[in-house]
Structure formats: structure tokens, C-alpha cells
Amino acid sequence: MKRVGVLSLQGDFAAHGAAVERAGGEPVFVRQREQLGGIDGLIIPGGESTTMLKLLHYEGLMEPLAEFGRHKPIFGTCAGAILMATKVCSPEQESLGLVDIAVERNAYGRQIDSRVTEIEPDPEFEKRTAPGKLEAVFIRAPIIRDAGKGSKVLARYKGDPVLLEAGRHLVATFHPELTGDSRVHALFLEKL
């Protein structure tokens, strides 16, 4: 069984752990750099990216996470996607720079503008998982404004990429862990 780390400094890491279990993996809640050695991949959950950056620096995890991502798969959701981007705006901020995307923070609006909707995934996503729409929970979500050439868009919302694959990595601007559909997590487990 694949051991999937779930960064557990902030955000709904427990929901990600449950989604990993539903998808057939074993969640490992990661709070210290030493735990990175015993996992096959890592999920960086949503939360507040500025706060997460402060916690990553406080715990000495920035460089260990960047190094981990140079060799093993990482799946970032919402704030996790922001932390994985090479360029962050609105405002600019530091990131791990693991996925060649430009991300605009809180691009759909404030908390009151958060929403739950259904999105039509790309046929390739359905071929690799199962057919059917995805329920997408957007909470103060970022928008991917630009995706590099090595990126593969697996789902869009209002024309913008919301689920994207880049080599070993996966990013989502929504929260798949907050639904009962574990196909996105299952796709990540395929990469391990």
C-alpha cells in the first residue's frame, strides 16, 4: 500500500487523509522533515498560503519540501497549488516553484464568493479514473492564469484550468477532499 504524506500544519488535512484511504492509500500526517523519508508522495492541502509559508519556515520545511518535490510526486490543492507554483500574484509571494504555472490568489473573490459546482473533466481524466462530472468546492480559490508547456489540463471551470498535471505533480484549485468522490486522489496515487 502506498504511503501518502499529508502536510498537517494547517488546512483540512484530516479530510485529505480520509480521501487517501478511500482511494486505497495509507495516509501519513507529516509535521516534521524527518517524516518525508518514509512516504511515496505528499499532499499539500488548502488553507491560507501566507500562514502556511510562515509555518513552513518556522518548522524548517521549505527546502526539504522543495527537495522532496524534485524527486517525488506532490499534489497541491488550493493554497497547496499556490505554494507549488513558479509565479504567484495578487500579491506576489514566495513559493516552492515546483510546477510551471502562474497563479492569482483569491481570484474568484472573498469568502462569500466561495461555491460548490460541478465541472466536466477532460476525457483523459475520465479514461484514467471513471466517467462523470466532478463536484468542485471552491473556497477563496486561486485561478491558474498561465500553465507551462509541460502541463496537462485535466479540468476547467469557466475556461480556466482547475485541475492540472505537470510531470509527477498534480494541482487543483478546488478542494476534492471535501466531496465523497475520490477519483482525484486515486489519480494522484497512480503517480506513486
Beta strands, then each sheet from edge to edge (+ up, - down):
strand 1: 3-7
strand 2: 26-30
strand 3: 41-44
strand 4: 74-77
strand 5: 85-89
strand 6: 99-104
strand 7: 115-119
strand 8: 134-138
strand 9: 143-147
strand 10: 151-157
strand 11: 160-166
strand 12: 169-172
sheet 1: 2+ 1+ 3+ 4+ 12+ 11- 10+
sheet 2: 5+ 6+ 9-
sheet 3: 7+ 8-
end
